[in-house]
Amino acid sequence: MTFDCDVLIIGASLGGVSAALSAADLGVSVTLADTGAWVGGQLTSQGVCTPDENEWIESGGGTRSYLRLRALVRQYYRSNYRLSSQAIQNPLLNPGNCWVSRISGDPKVFHALLQTDISSRKNIRLIRDVKIPEFSMIGSRIDSVLIRLDNHETVRLRPHIVLDATETGELLPLTDTEYGIGAESRDETGEPDAPEQAHPEWVQPFTFPFGLELRPKGENHVIPKPPYYERLKALQKYHILDGAMRGMFGELSWWNYRRILAARNFNDPAIPCDISMINTGSNDFKGGVLPSGNSRRDRDVFIRGRLASLGYVYWLQTECPREDDGSACGYPELRLVTELFNTPDGLAPAPYIRESRRIKALKTIREQDIVRTDSSGVTWQRGEYAEHQTDSCGIGHYWLDIHSGGSSEPGRFLTTAPFQIPVGLLIPRTTENLLAACKNIGMTHLTNGAYRLHPIEWNIGESAGLLAAWCSKKRKTPAELYSDPSNLLEWQRALIQRGVPLSWPSSLDPNDPAFERTQISNMGW
């Protein structure tokens, strides 16, 4: 079976879903294909359902569609559960009262809301459980894509534009698109904190999160001891406190860090106890990275990464020093909440991927473009915001946060200025009808640490989807649109009309009548 489509998106990641919705809203035909059964990536199947966001997110630090998703989560809990009086009175309900984010929830809730949005667009064809596609190229253009379904049937698509929204940039080597992976050298990027020599093996560690329920003391929910437990315990150095955490329980604690449901928010028998999603340094896998460039090695690392997280569950239940009794160890009352993901081992079905292959793009964002002060103390950003990007297609803000773990690279945590997302980051130098729509844009290993977070990935996908639809309607390539100032400006105005802020300050809600006028003024048009 062969059929044409305007926009083909491979990967139902958070960026992939956002791209599908924005492209479909422009009226083009969209096919969204994924190797799994979930949609939403890091927010759902990867268990990071306490999104990492900026401090302005409640007012104007994200796109209209992203803020709508957050509002729908709050409405879901108000409509489907009996809330406590305190929670009812809180207009900015955070179901888990976690301290890493202002919103949280069950990953299946986020999945259901995104699935409903996809289903409401009749011009989106969602294909699940596909195998890695095969590409037929004509020169530097993708001509057709062969997708094998789980039932062994095949579908050949002839898209105008293809978006790589996979978590690890899987399409880049398959389409001979120039890309990088790991840490670039200082000579290549000019970044003050880049290493002297390139390190392609310096990829941020992945994590298999899992949910725990804090049952009453005296209950016993200890899981069977996982294989290779002693070896993995030595490798992972299981512990509790990371960063700003102040104890296992209480304010700013390990437990409250990524709690997704706080029992005190509910007067509902369906939620009798707290549930927290565990995603810490102890289950950042330290025995290898994904992607490694070798599929057999990737499978082995994937399996051992799951066992490392299971080992952490077992350690917490049996060996973790108790805060309430210094002579006792283990919290057997912590129950692995297998129903959150319905996987055989109870863990998230997919690893939380922090870093991907990255396209060699028309523009590259570097450390010195966004950090305030590098690790040697040199100040780069002297104003309130990062340097203005005239080709902006969105905004973001997060620390330059590099986790150590899967390689010999040390961790880094540098303060950044609120920054923009240049559209040049989405467009590869090669492969004329491909766009990056996830964590695979034209950034460096270091700036990936600031651009990989939920509202930014959503914005990247939303802009990529709108760009793909725009190019399909005008029968242009992304590079052609990018090189035409009048077309680029027209497209940027369409983004603003959609509720995508292109410039800081972004203190206005995108639904505010003054939003469009203010953003146009901010851009200097």
LINLIN-V827625 format. One record per helix or strand. SS is the DSSP state (h for helix, s for strand). FROM is the first residue (numbers start at 1). TO is the last residue. If there is no record, write none. Layout:
ss,from,to
SS,FROM,TO
SS,FROM,TO
This chain:
ss,from,to
s,2,10
h,14,25
s,30,33
h,41,43
h,64,80
s,83,83
h,85,88
h,107,120
s,124,127
s,134,138
s,141,148
s,154,164
h,170,174
s,179,180
s,183,183
s,185,185
h,186,189
s,195,195
s,199,199
s,207,207
s,210,214
h,229,236
h,254,257
s,259,261
h,263,265
s,266,266
h,269,271
s,275,278
s,284,284
h,295,318
s,321,321
s,329,329
s,334,336
h,338,340
s,347,347
s,352,352
s,358,359
s,361,361
s,365,365
h,367,370
s,371,371
s,373,373
s,379,379
s,385,385
s,392,396
s,400,402
s,412,414
s,416,416
s,418,422
h,423,426
s,427,428
s,434,436
s,443,443
h,445,451
h,454,474
h,478,482
h,485,498
h,515,522
